């Protein structure tokens, strides 16, 4: 496989990971065992956001792009590909931390509702 195709695959994987972090609670609602993947993904994404770190997929994609003769990019995946949506003009470090808090609280809410629903089902004698 060529470096460009591999870089595009990493790009796709990275994008799907972000969607999974934000919306994966809906999958957990339907398939509770997905939580074993979703919770660590949310923890990782929140930590990267709060710590100001860079996901390892970003340098991997940049390396593959350079090997393919393409230009890499500075900063993180989200800042590069989704600037208007996720990082609007004037986006500060405090707002970046706020995004991490929002994603965490969103998922805490989804899991709280899920646990409440499961508790009611158990009390009613349903699996």
N, CA and C atoms as an extended XYZ file, in Angstrom:
381
Properties=species:S:1:pos:R:3:atomname:S:1:resname:S:1:resid:I:1 pbc="F F F"
N         0.850       -1.163        0.000 N   UNK     1
C         0.000        0.000        0.000 CA  UNK     1
C         0.908        1.242        0.000 C   UNK     1
N         0.538        2.241       -0.721 N   UNK     2
C         1.373        3.431       -0.823 CA  UNK     2
C         1.235        4.290        0.437 C   UNK     2
N         2.257        5.107        0.709 N   UNK     3
C         2.174        5.974        1.884 CA  UNK     3
C         0.961        6.910        1.853 C   UNK     3
N         0.583        7.376        0.653 N   UNK     4
C        -0.569        8.278        0.584 CA  UNK     4
C        -1.857        7.557        0.999 C   UNK     4
N        -2.059        6.328        0.520 N   UNK     5
C        -3.247        5.574        0.909 CA  UNK     5
C        -3.246        5.270        2.402 C   UNK     5
N        -2.064        4.960        2.923 N   UNK     6
C        -1.969        4.720        4.359 CA  UNK     6
C        -2.289        5.994        5.150 C   UNK     6
N        -1.781        7.136        4.675 N   UNK     7
C        -2.077        8.410        5.337 CA  UNK     7
C        -3.578        8.694        5.297 C   UNK     7
N        -4.201        8.429        4.160 N   UNK     8
C        -5.653        8.632        4.051 CA  UNK     8
C        -6.407        7.685        4.980 C   UNK     8
N        -5.911        6.460        5.129 N   UNK     9
C        -6.539        5.505        6.040 CA  UNK     9
C        -6.415        5.986        7.487 C   UNK     9
N        -5.256        6.532        7.847 N   UNK    10
C        -5.068        7.079        9.194 CA  UNK    10
C        -6.007        8.262        9.407 C   UNK    10
N        -6.139        9.108        8.388 N   UNK    11
C        -7.061       10.242        8.450 CA  UNK    11
C        -8.489        9.750        8.717 C   UNK    11
N        -8.924        8.760        7.990 N   UNK    12
C       -10.264        8.209        8.160 CA  UNK    12
C       -10.431        7.604        9.557 C   UNK    12
N        -9.449        6.839        9.990 N   UNK    13
C        -9.492        6.231       11.320 CA  UNK    13
C        -9.587        7.308       12.402 C   UNK    13
N        -8.814        8.349       12.246 N   UNK    14
C        -8.810        9.439       13.219 CA  UNK    14
C       -10.178       10.119       13.275 C   UNK    14
N       -10.743       10.391       12.116 N   UNK    15
C       -12.074       11.001       12.066 CA  UNK    15
C       -13.135       10.110       12.688 C   UNK    15
N       -13.083        8.826       12.388 N   UNK    16
C       -14.053        7.893       12.965 CA  UNK    16
C       -13.896        7.791       14.476 C   UNK    16
N       -12.655        7.867       14.944 N   UNK    17
C       -12.414        7.844       16.385 CA  UNK    17
C       -13.106        9.027       17.061 C   UNK    17
N       -12.975       10.211       16.467 N   UNK    18
C       -13.595       11.409       17.047 CA  UNK    18
C       -15.119       11.265       17.063 C   UNK    18
N       -15.687       10.764       15.983 N   UNK    19
C       -17.136       10.544       15.937 CA  UNK    19
C       -17.539        9.527       17.002 C   UNK    19
N       -16.752        8.482       17.162 N   UNK    20
C       -17.036        7.458       18.166 CA  UNK    20
C       -17.002        8.051       19.572 C   UNK    20
N       -16.024        8.903       19.845 N   UNK    21
C       -15.929        9.527       21.167 CA  UNK    21
C       -17.164       10.376       21.450 C   UNK    21
N       -17.561       11.182       20.482 N   UNK    22
C       -18.677       12.103       20.692 CA  UNK    22
C       -20.017       11.375       20.700 C   UNK    22
N       -20.219       10.448       19.783 N   UNK    23
C       -21.539        9.829       19.603 CA  UNK    23
C       -21.589        8.359       20.000 C   UNK    23
N       -20.505        7.831       20.515 N   UNK    24
C       -20.462        6.408       20.855 CA  UNK    24
C       -21.439        6.005       21.941 C   UNK    24
N       -21.849        6.968       22.754 N   UNK    25
C       -22.838        6.652       23.782 CA  UNK    25
C       -24.125        6.108       23.190 C   UNK    25
N       -24.460        6.550       21.984 N   UNK    26
C       -25.657        6.026       21.310 CA  UNK    26
C       -25.476        4.547       20.983 C   UNK    26
N       -24.272        4.162       20.613 N   UNK    27
C       -24.003        2.743       20.353 CA  UNK    27
C       -24.075        1.940       21.647 C   UNK    27
N       -23.572        2.521       22.729 N   UNK    28
C       -23.620        1.839       24.025 CA  UNK    28
C       -25.063        1.652       24.462 C   UNK    28
N       -25.901        2.614       24.136 N   UNK    29
C       -27.324        2.505       24.484 CA  UNK    29
C       -27.927        1.253       23.858 C   UNK    29
N       -27.530        0.983       22.617 N   UNK    30
C       -28.063       -0.185       21.887 CA  UNK    30
C       -27.299       -1.465       22.230 C   UNK    30
N       -25.965       -1.355       22.315 N   UNK    31
C       -25.095       -2.503       22.593 CA  UNK    31
C       -24.203       -2.160       23.784 C   UNK    31
N       -24.649       -2.446       24.991 N   UNK    32
C       -23.924       -2.031       26.200 CA  UNK    32
C       -22.463       -2.478       26.270 C   UNK    32
N       -22.117       -3.570       25.638 N   UNK    33
C       -20.720       -4.036       25.697 CA  UNK    33
C       -19.750       -3.119       24.954 C   UNK    33
N       -20.263       -2.258       24.094 N   UNK    34
C       -19.419       -1.288       23.395 CA  UNK    34
C       -18.778       -0.325       24.399 C   UNK    34
N       -19.356       -0.244       25.589 N   UNK    35
C       -18.803        0.638       26.627 CA  UNK    35
C       -17.351        0.296       26.937 C   UNK    35
N       -16.979       -0.976       26.800 N   UNK    36
C       -15.591       -1.386       27.064 CA  UNK    36
C       -14.608       -0.727       26.097 C   UNK    36
N       -15.079       -0.320       24.942 N   UNK    37
C       -14.242        0.435       23.995 CA  UNK    37
C       -14.477        1.938       24.128 C   UNK    37
N       -15.732        2.293       24.360 N   UNK    38
C       -16.090        3.703       24.365 CA  UNK    38
C       -15.501        4.458       25.562 C   UNK    38
N       -15.591        3.902       26.749 N   UNK    39
C       -15.094        4.608       27.930 CA  UNK    39
C       -13.596        4.927       27.840 C   UNK    39
N       -12.752        3.977       27.444 N   UNK    40
C       -11.336        4.344       27.285 CA  UNK    40
C       -11.114        5.376       26.175 C   UNK    40
N       -11.916        5.322       25.122 N   UNK    41
C       -11.787        6.307       24.037 CA  UNK    41
C       -12.135        7.703       24.542 C   UNK    41
N       -13.196        7.819       25.333 N   UNK    42
C       -13.580        9.116       25.896 CA  UNK    42
C       -12.485        9.607       26.845 C   UNK    42
N       -11.979        8.721       27.676 N   UNK    43
C       -10.916        9.109       28.619 CA  UNK    43
C        -9.687        9.617       27.867 C   UNK    43
N        -9.302        8.905       26.826 N   UNK    44
C        -8.138        9.313       26.028 CA  UNK    44
C        -8.377       10.678       25.387 C   UNK    44
N        -9.517       10.861       24.763 N   UNK    45
C        -9.816       12.120       24.082 CA  UNK    45
C        -9.870       13.282       25.074 C   UNK    45
N       -10.470       13.067       26.231 N   UNK    46
C       -10.534       14.124       27.239 CA  UNK    46
C        -9.131       14.460       27.727 C   UNK    46
N        -8.328       13.444       27.991 N   UNK    47
C        -6.961       13.685       28.455 CA  UNK    47
C        -6.157       14.464       27.424 C   UNK    47
N        -6.239       14.075       26.160 N   UNK    48
C        -5.515       14.786       25.096 CA  UNK    48
C        -5.965       16.243       25.043 C   UNK    48
N        -7.256       16.468       25.159 N   UNK    49
C        -7.795       17.828       25.109 CA  UNK    49
C        -7.331       18.645       26.310 C   UNK    49
N        -7.442       18.079       27.503 N   UNK    50
C        -7.085       18.811       28.712 CA  UNK    50
C        -5.586       19.039       28.808 C   UNK    50
N        -4.801       18.060       28.386 N   UNK    51
C        -3.341       18.167       28.508 CA  UNK    51
C        -2.723       18.959       27.363 C   UNK    51
N        -3.508       19.221       26.327 N   UNK    52
C        -2.959       19.925       25.170 CA  UNK    52
C        -2.017       19.040       24.371 C   UNK    52
N        -2.203       17.744       24.479 N   UNK    53
C        -1.333       16.787       23.802 CA  UNK    53
C        -1.712       16.574       22.354 C   UNK    53
N        -0.944       15.726       21.703 N   UNK    54
C        -1.183       15.385       20.307 CA  UNK    54
C        -1.398       13.880       20.224 C   UNK    54
N        -2.477       13.490       19.595 N   UNK    55
C        -2.753       12.069       19.397 CA  UNK    55
C        -1.660       11.471       18.521 C   UNK    55
N        -1.202       10.271       18.816 N   UNK    56
C        -0.141        9.647       18.018 CA  UNK    56
C        -0.519        9.424       16.553 C   UNK    56
N        -1.799        9.438       16.242 N   UNK    57
C        -2.190        9.271       14.845 CA  UNK    57
C        -1.796       10.483       14.003 C   UNK    57
N        -1.711       11.660       14.631 N   UNK    58
C        -1.349       12.873       13.892 CA  UNK    58
C         0.068       12.797       13.337 C   UNK    58
N         1.094       12.531       14.163 N   UNK    59
C         2.440       12.422       13.593 CA  UNK    59
C         2.572       11.250       12.610 C   UNK    59
N         1.816       10.174       12.848 N   UNK    60
C         1.851        9.052       11.905 CA  UNK    60
C         1.331        9.493       10.545 C   UNK    60
N         0.207       10.187       10.534 N   UNK    61
C        -0.333       10.674        9.259 CA  UNK    61
C         0.654       11.624        8.582 C   UNK    61
N         1.238       12.548        9.351 N   UNK    62
C         2.195       13.499        8.783 CA  UNK    62
C         3.412       12.792        8.198 C   UNK    62
N         3.920       11.801        8.877 N   UNK    63
C         5.065       11.041        8.374 CA  UNK    63
C         4.712       10.357        7.057 C   UNK    63
N         3.556        9.735        7.014 N   UNK    64
C         3.131        9.056        5.784 CA  UNK    64
C         2.917       10.059        4.650 C   UNK    64
N         2.367       11.216        4.953 N   UNK    65
C         2.167       12.239        3.919 CA  UNK    65
C         3.516       12.710        3.369 C   UNK    65
N         4.472       12.923        4.236 N   UNK    66
C         5.797       13.358        3.777 CA  UNK    66
C         6.460       12.272        2.930 C   UNK    66
N         6.309       11.017        3.329 N   UNK    67
C         6.849        9.907        2.541 CA  UNK    67
C         6.200        9.844        1.164 C   UNK    67
N         4.949       10.301        1.078 N   UNK    68
C         4.221       10.300       -0.198 CA  UNK    68
C         4.509       11.565       -1.006 C   UNK    68
N         5.390       12.433       -0.475 N   UNK    69
C         5.714       13.664       -1.184 CA  UNK    69
C         4.720       14.783       -0.948 C   UNK    69
N         3.859       14.631        0.021 N   UNK    70
C         2.875       15.660        0.361 CA  UNK    70
C         3.378       16.455        1.556 C   UNK    70
N         2.783       17.604        1.744 N   UNK    71
C         3.122       18.414        2.910 CA  UNK    71
C         2.363       17.894        4.118 C   UNK    71
N         3.036       17.854        5.243 N   UNK    72
C         2.355       17.538        6.491 CA  UNK    72
C         1.697       18.809        6.998 C   UNK    72
N         1.346       18.824        8.247 N   UNK    73
C         0.736       20.015        8.835 CA  UNK    73
C         1.188       20.154       10.269 C   UNK    73
N         1.098       21.372       10.760 N   UNK    74
C         1.448       21.669       12.147 CA  UNK    74
C         0.203       21.530       13.008 C   UNK    74
N         0.421       21.307       14.285 N   UNK    75
C        -0.707       21.217       15.208 CA  UNK    75
C        -1.375       19.855       15.142 C   UNK    75
N        -2.573       19.790       15.666 N   UNK    76
C        -3.293       18.532       15.748 CA  UNK    76
C        -4.250       18.296       14.600 C   UNK    76
N        -4.756       17.093       14.545 N   UNK    77
C        -5.695       16.652       13.516 CA  UNK    77
C        -6.923       17.552       13.466 C   UNK    77
N        -7.547       17.748       14.619 N   UNK    78
C        -8.796       18.503       14.660 CA  UNK    78
C        -8.559       19.947       14.228 C   UNK    78
N        -7.471       20.553       14.731 N   UNK    79
C        -7.176       21.935       14.371 CA  UNK    79
C        -6.915       22.079       12.872 C   UNK    79
N        -6.360       21.052       12.261 N   UNK    80
C        -6.036       21.131       10.831 CA  UNK    80
C        -7.256       20.873        9.947 C   UNK    80
N        -8.021       19.831       10.250 N   UNK    81
C        -9.097       19.416        9.356 CA  UNK    81
C       -10.459       20.034        9.676 C   UNK    81
N       -10.665       20.417       10.915 N   UNK    82
C       -11.990       20.909       11.306 CA  UNK    82
C       -11.937       22.289       11.955 C   UNK    82
N       -11.162       23.211       11.411 N   UNK    83
C       -10.978       24.476       12.127 CA  UNK    83
C       -12.259       25.276       12.314 C   UNK    83
N       -13.092       25.386       11.313 N   UNK    84
C       -14.303       26.190       11.444 CA  UNK    84
C       -15.343       25.552       12.326 C   UNK    84
N       -15.380       24.235       12.344 N   UNK    85
C       -16.396       23.517       13.098 CA  UNK    85
C       -15.997       23.338       14.560 C   UNK    85
N       -14.807       22.816       14.783 N   UNK    86
C       -14.372       22.508       16.136 CA  UNK    86
C       -13.554       23.652       16.739 C   UNK    86
N       -12.696       24.237       15.949 N   UNK    87
C       -11.830       25.302       16.432 CA  UNK    87
C       -12.085       26.586       15.655 C   UNK    87
N       -13.153       27.311       15.982 N   UNK    88
C       -13.436       28.555       15.257 CA  UNK    88
C       -12.362       29.600       15.543 C   UNK    88
N       -12.383       30.654       14.762 N   UNK    89
C       -11.413       31.732       14.932 CA  UNK    89
C       -11.475       32.235       16.375 C   UNK    89
N       -10.322       32.445       16.958 N   UNK    90
C       -10.271       32.919       18.333 CA  UNK    90
C       -10.371       31.805       19.356 C   UNK    90
N       -10.257       30.569       18.931 N   UNK    91
C       -10.357       29.430       19.834 CA  UNK    91
C        -9.153       29.443       20.771 C   UNK    91
N        -9.407       29.471       22.073 N   UNK    92
C        -8.341       29.576       23.060 CA  UNK    92
C        -8.094       28.234       23.735 C   UNK    92
N        -7.038       28.180       24.510 N   UNK    93
C        -6.715       26.975       25.281 CA  UNK    93
C        -7.845       26.669       26.269 C   UNK    93
N        -8.423       27.708       26.847 N   UNK    94
C        -9.525       27.515       27.791 CA  UNK    94
C       -10.733       26.876       27.098 C   UNK    94
N       -11.011       27.313       25.875 N   UNK    95
C       -12.116       26.708       25.127 CA  UNK    95
C       -11.807       25.261       24.765 C   UNK    95
N       -10.546       24.971       24.461 N   UNK    96
C       -10.162       23.588       24.166 CA  UNK    96
C       -10.423       22.703       25.378 C   UNK    96
N       -10.064       23.192       26.550 N   UNK    97
C       -10.350       22.442       27.781 CA  UNK    97
C       -11.860       22.298       27.952 C   UNK    97
N       -12.602       23.354       27.638 N   UNK    98
C       -14.059       23.302       27.732 CA  UNK    98
C       -14.664       22.244       26.823 C   UNK    98
N       -14.099       22.078       25.628 N   UNK    99
C       -14.577       21.033       24.711 CA  UNK    99
C       -14.374       19.660       25.359 C   UNK    99
N       -13.218       19.459       25.967 N   UNK   100
C       -12.968       18.187       26.662 CA  UNK   100
C       -13.949       17.959       27.791 C   UNK   100
N       -14.246       19.005       28.543 N   UNK   101
C       -15.223       18.901       29.636 CA  UNK   101
C       -16.608       18.593       29.070 C   UNK   101
N       -16.988       19.284       27.994 N   UNK   102
C       -18.302       19.051       27.380 CA  UNK   102
C       -18.462       17.605       26.919 C   UNK   102
N       -17.464       17.090       26.208 N   UNK   103
C       -17.539       15.710       25.710 CA  UNK   103
C       -17.627       14.738       26.877 C   UNK   103
N       -16.873       15.005       27.919 N   UNK   104
C       -16.912       14.133       29.097 CA  UNK   104
C       -18.285       14.183       29.758 C   UNK   104
N       -18.811       15.383       29.978 N   UNK   105
C       -20.119       15.506       30.624 CA  UNK   105
C       -21.241       14.922       29.774 C   UNK   105
N       -21.150       15.116       28.466 N   UNK   106
C       -22.138       14.522       27.560 CA  UNK   106
C       -22.170       13.005       27.745 C   UNK   106
N       -21.006       12.406       27.770 N   UNK   107
C       -20.944       10.951       27.902 CA  UNK   107
C       -21.309       10.484       29.302 C   UNK   107
N       -20.957       11.251       30.333 N   UNK   108
C       -21.385       10.909       31.690 CA  UNK   108
C       -22.910       10.903       31.751 C   UNK   108
N       -23.544       11.885       31.112 N   UNK   109
C       -24.999       11.927       31.077 CA  UNK   109
C       -25.609       10.723       30.386 C   UNK   109
N       -25.033       10.346       29.253 N   UNK   110
C       -25.538        9.180       28.517 CA  UNK   110
C       -25.400        7.920       29.365 C   UNK   110
N       -24.252        7.749       30.011 N   UNK   111
C       -24.050        6.556       30.831 CA  UNK   111
C       -24.948        6.571       32.070 C   UNK   111
N       -25.188        7.742       32.643 N   UNK   112
C       -26.086        7.832       33.800 CA  UNK   112
C       -27.498        7.410       33.398 C   UNK   112
N       -27.962        7.885       32.251 N   UNK   113
C       -29.285        7.482       31.768 CA  UNK   113
C       -29.340        5.990       31.476 C   UNK   113
N       -28.284        5.456       30.903 N   UNK   114
C       -28.226        4.029       30.602 CA  UNK   114
C       -28.279        3.201       31.884 C   UNK   114
N       -27.520        3.595       32.880 N   UNK   115
C       -27.524        2.844       34.145 CA  UNK   115
C       -28.888        2.942       34.829 C   UNK   115
N       -29.499        4.103       34.752 N   UNK   116
C       -30.839        4.275       35.328 CA  UNK   116
C       -31.849        3.353       34.630 C   UNK   116
N       -31.764        3.292       33.307 N   UNK   117
C       -32.664        2.428       32.540 CA  UNK   117
C       -32.445        0.957       32.891 C   UNK   117
N       -31.188        0.562       32.994 N   UNK   118
C       -30.894       -0.847       33.325 CA  UNK   118
C       -31.376       -1.193       34.726 C   UNK   118
N       -31.223       -0.246       35.654 N   UNK   119
C       -31.681       -0.480       37.029 CA  UNK   119
C       -33.197       -0.674       37.052 C   UNK   119
N       -33.919        0.138       36.301 N   UNK   120
C       -35.384       -0.004       36.231 CA  UNK   120
C       -35.780       -1.350       35.626 C   UNK   120
N       -35.043       -1.773       34.604 N   UNK   121
C       -35.348       -3.065       33.982 CA  UNK   121
C       -35.117       -4.206       34.965 C   UNK   121
N       -34.058       -4.107       35.745 N   UNK   122
C       -33.774       -5.163       36.732 CA  UNK   122
C       -34.858       -5.199       37.798 C   UNK   122
N       -35.286       -4.041       38.251 N   UNK   123
C       -36.328       -3.975       39.280 CA  UNK   123
C       -37.639       -4.522       38.750 C   UNK   123
N       -37.876       -4.374       37.457 N   UNK   124
C       -39.105       -4.876       36.843 CA  UNK   124
C       -38.974       -6.361       36.488 C   UNK   124
N       -37.798       -6.948       36.734 N   UNK   125
C       -37.591       -8.364       36.431 CA  UNK   125
C       -37.272       -8.662       34.994 C   UNK   125
N       -36.882       -7.627       34.223 N   UNK   126
C       -36.500       -7.824       32.832 CA  UNK   126
C       -34.992       -7.813       32.713 C   UNK   126
N       -34.446       -8.530       31.726 N   UNK   127
C       -32.982       -8.540       31.559 CA  UNK   127
C       -32.438       -7.234       31.059 C   UNK   127
